[in-house]
Amino acid sequence: MPASSVPDIVVGRLPLYLRALTQMTASGKEITSSQELGERLGISSAQIRKDLSQFGEFGKQGTGYNIAYLSDQLRRILKVDRIWDVALVGIGDLGRAIAHYAGFVDRGYRVVAAFDNDAAKVGTQIGPLTVEDTGRIVEVVRARRITVAMLAVPRDAAQEVTDRLVEAGVHAILCYAPTSVHVPKGVHVQYIDPVLHMQRMTYYLP
């Protein structure tokens, strides 16, 4: 099925399924069911079956899903059956934490370039990376053919940096800045703002 015809909310649940399957594999399980997945994730088994059916038939009635096979298929669908090189912009406290996070590579992502506009940080090392000046984003990202980026810059800088990343050929941006950025068609942005999630949670508090 063409990617454009699959609802984004369905795509958003696929990484949850993959994470649960990965945890099952680590515990030694080989077979699961939509019922078991649903109980782990708080999603109805019918919804899981409907989501997966958008991409093909992966299980057999009465038998369930082979965890290794379904995991491989989800990695292929999500295009994380490969390693994506990632540019990180913003080396403040959050950016440094992201750069040091060890959980990206085994999930398909590798931070290979880091940028900041602070002269005191440019040229310093963060792990194996040398921090580059943000003025070199277009040059470096183009040369390395990077198409994925993470944005950990202040709100006021987010749009300008986004424009440079788009100019350089980036098509997927994970934005930690507490704002919305404008991008042309064909560029996908995901936002992570902890305050928004906190506000959503406190709504339910007594």
C-alpha positions, 0 to 999 in steps of 0.5 A, a space after each residue: 500500500 502506498 505510504 500516502 494512503 496509510 493514516 499517520 495515526 496508524 504509522 505512529 503505532 507501528 513503532 510501539 508494536 515493534 518495541 513490544 515485539 523486541 521486548 518479547 524476543 529478549 524474553 525468549 518468546 517466539 509467537 504472540 497474538 494481537 490479544 497479547 500485544 493489545 494487553 501489553 500496549 493498551 490497544 484493542 486486538 481488533 485495532 492491531 489487526 486492522 493496523 497490520 492489515 494495511 500492510 499485508 497478512 502477517 499472521 494466521 488465525 489460531 496460530 498468531 504471529 511469528 515474532 521474528 518475522 513480524 519484527 523484520 516486516 515492521 522494520 522494513 515498513 518503517 525503513 529501519 532495516 538500515 542505518 540512517 545518518 542523522 544531523 544534530 543541531 544544538 549542543 546545549 544540555 538537551 543536545 549533549 544528552 541526545 548525542 550521548 544516548 546509546 539507544 539510537 544505533 540499534 533502532 536504525 539511527 546514527 548521529 554523524 554530525 553535530 552543530 552549534 552557533 556558540 563559538 565556545 562549543 564549535 571545534 569541541 568534541 562530543 563523543 566521536 563528533 567534532 561540533 561544527 558551526 551552524 553556518 556550515 549546515 548546508 555544506 556538511 549535510 549535503 556532502 554527507 547526504 544526510 536526510 534526517 535531523 534532530 533539532 535541539 535549539 531555542 524556539 527563536 532559532 528553530 525556523 532559521 535552522 530548519 530552513 538550512 536543513 531543508 536547503 541541505 536536503 533533509 526530509 525528516 526533522 525531529 524538533 525538540 524546540 517548543 514551537 512549530 516550524 514551516 516546511 515545504 511539501 515532502 519534508 516531515 516534522 515530528 515534535 517532542 515538547 515535554 510540557 505539552 505532554 505534562 499539560 495533557 497528563 495534569 488534565 486527568 489529575 484529581 
